[in-house]
Amino acid sequence: MRKFLFFLVLWPQTPCIEFSYQEKLVVWNIGQGQWVTLIKNENCFHFDAGGEKFPWRKIEFYCGSRNNYFFFSHWDFDHIGAAKNLFNHLGKICIAAMPGGPATSLSKSIMLDELPKCAEKIPPEFVELKWTLNGKLQSNDYSRVWVAEQKILIPGDSTQKQERSWLKKIAQPEKIKYLILGHHGSRTSSAEALIKNLKSLNLGIASARKKRYGHPHKEVVERLKKHKIPMLSTEQWGNIMIEI
């Protein structure tokens, strides 16, 4: 009986073992920045890895023993800043896609050069939306844009003028269910044309801190409300995990 009671006392403190192999979409609560992860069987596919803080224990729990593939959208530190510590927390890691555009500093370039590049081809379930723009481009304009599993749109900090370029490249926009709001919900992204075209959108997710940076912007929030699309913010909800 004493042994049984001792087990009950210790059991709540023991990390739970996850028996479900349901695919999961996770938007980590990293403050202002972006780190989105798709967890699939033996693999974790990460779209960006930056922010102000990192829930390393939870990231390790879900991805520490899995293969980790990183897709970086662009060179802003709030999208790549965690790269320098990845070796300390995860097992097998590699870069599947480098940031779009030229590196904005030598230190950032060195930080990513230290990570191995993936030998495998990008899985077909991850489709990059190509874009073409003329004129002088800012860092956000270079953001690489991805559609994952035909249902998740991850545009990085892509701007509205860039959205007009890649929007028509979405093969089946009616299948998109989840939108990671561009540029953390900034008014410079998530234009009316984009939201209107995603006719089956179930959820918009903002990885942001409104109290300090004003994201998600009220114009974007109202735009989602107009189309009756609910929105979650990591600032209010913490780590957002969705079984897909």
C-alpha positions in Angstrom: 0.0 0.0 0.0 2.8 2.4 0.9 4.5 1.7 -2.5 1.2 2.4 -4.3 0.8 5.8 -2.5 4.4 6.6 -3.2 3.7 6.0 -6.9 0.7 8.3 -6.8 2.7 11.1 -5.2 5.4 10.9 -7.9 3.2 10.3 -10.9 1.9 13.9 -11.5 5.5 15.1 -11.6 6.5 12.6 -14.3 6.5 14.0 -17.9 3.6 12.5 -19.7 4.3 10.2 -22.6 2.4 11.2 -25.8 0.7 8.2 -27.3 -1.2 10.1 -30.0 0.4 10.3 -33.4 -2.1 12.9 -34.7 -0.4 15.6 -36.7 -0.1 18.9 -34.7 0.3 22.5 -35.8 2.0 24.5 -33.1 2.5 28.3 -32.9 4.9 28.8 -30.1 4.5 31.7 -27.7 7.8 33.4 -28.3 6.6 37.0 -27.8 7.0 39.1 -30.9 8.4 36.9 -33.6 7.6 33.6 -35.3 8.2 30.0 -34.7 5.6 27.6 -36.2 6.0 23.8 -36.0 4.3 21.0 -37.8 4.8 17.8 -35.9 4.5 14.6 -37.9 5.5 11.1 -36.7 9.3 11.1 -36.5 9.7 14.7 -37.9 9.2 18.3 -36.8 9.0 20.9 -39.6 9.7 24.4 -38.3 8.8 27.6 -40.1 11.2 30.2 -38.7 12.7 30.1 -35.2 12.9 33.5 -33.7 11.4 35.7 -31.0 12.0 37.2 -27.6 11.7 34.1 -25.5 11.6 30.3 -26.2 9.7 27.5 -24.4 12.6 25.2 -24.8 11.3 22.4 -22.5 8.1 22.0 -24.5 9.9 22.3 -27.8 12.3 19.6 -26.6 9.5 17.4 -25.4 7.8 17.3 -28.8 10.8 17.6 -31.1 13.9 16.7 -29.1 13.9 13.0 -30.3 12.5 13.8 -33.8 14.3 14.9 -37.0 14.0 18.7 -37.2 13.8 20.6 -40.5 13.9 24.4 -40.6 12.3 26.7 -43.2 13.4 30.3 -42.7 11.3 33.0 -44.3 13.7 36.0 -44.2 16.6 37.4 -42.2 14.9 39.4 -39.5 16.2 38.4 -36.1 12.7 37.7 -34.7 12.5 34.9 -37.3 16.0 33.4 -37.0 17.2 34.4 -33.5 16.9 30.9 -31.9 19.1 29.3 -34.6 22.2 29.9 -32.5 20.9 27.7 -29.7 19.3 24.9 -31.7 22.1 22.4 -31.2 21.8 22.8 -27.4 18.1 21.7 -27.3 17.3 19.5 -30.3 18.7 16.3 -31.9 19.1 16.0 -35.6 18.6 19.5 -37.2 19.1 20.9 -40.7 18.0 23.8 -42.8 15.6 22.9 -45.5 15.2 26.5 -46.8 17.4 29.5 -46.2 15.9 32.9 -45.7 14.8 34.9 -48.7 16.8 37.8 -49.9 20.4 38.9 -49.0 21.6 38.5 -45.4 21.2 41.7 -43.5 24.4 41.2 -41.4 27.5 39.1 -41.3 26.6 37.8 -37.8 23.3 36.5 -39.1 24.9 34.8 -42.1 27.5 33.1 -39.9 24.8 31.9 -37.5 22.9 30.0 -40.2 26.1 28.9 -42.0 26.9 26.9 -38.8 23.8 24.8 -39.2 23.9 21.8 -41.7 21.8 22.0 -44.8 19.3 19.2 -45.4 20.4 16.5 -47.9 16.8 15.4 -48.6 14.5 17.2 -51.0 11.7 19.4 -49.6 8.7 17.1 -49.1 5.9 17.6 -51.6 3.4 18.5 -48.9 5.3 21.8 -48.5 4.8 24.1 -51.4 6.6 27.5 -51.7 4.6 30.2 -53.4 7.0 32.1 -55.7 6.7 35.8 -56.2 8.2 38.4 -58.5 8.5 42.1 -57.6 10.3 45.0 -59.2 11.9 48.0 -57.6 13.7 48.4 -54.3 12.8 45.7 -51.8 12.8 45.7 -48.0 13.7 42.7 -45.8 10.0 41.8 -45.4 9.4 41.8 -49.1 11.8 38.9 -49.5 9.8 36.6 -47.2 9.5 33.1 -48.5 5.9 31.9 -48.3 4.8 28.4 -47.7 1.6 26.3 -47.9 1.8 23.2 -45.7 -0.4 20.2 -46.1 -2.6 22.2 -48.5 -4.3 23.7 -45.4 -1.8 26.0 -43.6 -0.6 29.3 -45.1 2.6 30.6 -43.5 3.6 34.0 -45.2 6.3 35.1 -42.8 6.4 39.0 -42.9 5.2 39.1 -46.5 3.8 42.5 -47.3 0.5 43.3 -49.1 2.2 44.2 -52.3 3.9 40.8 -52.2 0.6 39.1 -51.4 -0.7 40.3 -54.7 2.2 38.6 -56.4 1.8 35.1 -54.8 -1.9 35.0 -54.1 -2.7 33.7 -57.5 -0.1 30.9 -57.1 -2.1 29.2 -54.4 -3.3 26.0 -56.2 -6.4 25.4 -54.1 -7.1 28.4 -51.9 -10.4 26.9 -50.9 -8.5 24.2 -48.9 -6.6 26.7 -46.7 -7.9 26.3 -43.1 -5.3 28.1 -41.0 -3.5 31.4 -41.7 -0.5 32.5 -39.7 -1.1 36.2 -40.0 1.6 37.9 -42.0 4.1 40.2 -40.1 2.4 39.2 -36.8 -0.9 40.7 -37.8 0.6 44.0 -39.0 -1.6 46.3 -41.1 1.0 45.9 -43.9 -0.1 42.3 -44.4 -3.2 40.2 -44.6 -5.0 42.4 -47.2 -8.7 42.2 -47.9 -7.9 40.4 -51.2 -6.1 37.6 -49.4 -8.7 37.1 -46.7 -11.5 37.2 -49.2 -9.8 34.6 -51.4 -9.4 32.1 -48.6 -13.1 31.1 -48.6 -12.7 28.1 -46.2 -10.4 29.8 -43.7 -11.2 28.6 -40.2 -8.7 30.5 -38.1 -6.2 33.3 -38.1 -3.3 33.1 -35.7 -1.2 36.1 -34.6 2.3 35.5 -33.1 2.7 38.9 -31.5 2.6 41.2 -28.5 0.0 43.9 -28.9 0.9 45.6 -25.6 4.3 46.6 -26.9 4.2 46.4 -30.7 0.5 46.9 -31.5 0.1 43.6 -33.3 -2.3 42.3 -34.4 -3.4 45.6 -35.8 -7.1 46.6 -35.3 -7.6 46.8 -39.1 -6.6 43.2 -39.5 -8.7 42.1 -36.5 -11.7 43.9 -38.0 -11.0 42.4 -41.4 -11.2 38.9 -40.0 -14.4 39.8 -38.1 -15.9 41.0 -41.3 -15.4 37.6 -42.8 -16.4 35.8 -39.6 -13.0 34.3 -39.1 -12.0 33.7 -35.5 -8.5 34.8 -34.4 -6.1 33.6 -31.7 -3.1 35.4 -30.4 -0.1 33.8 -28.6 -0.1 36.8 -26.2 -3.5 35.8 -24.9 -3.4 32.0 -25.4 0.2 31.1 -25.0 1.4 28.1 -27.1 -1.3 27.3 -29.6 -1.5 23.6 -30.5 -4.0 22.3 -33.1 -4.5 18.7 -34.0 -5.0 18.7 -37.8 
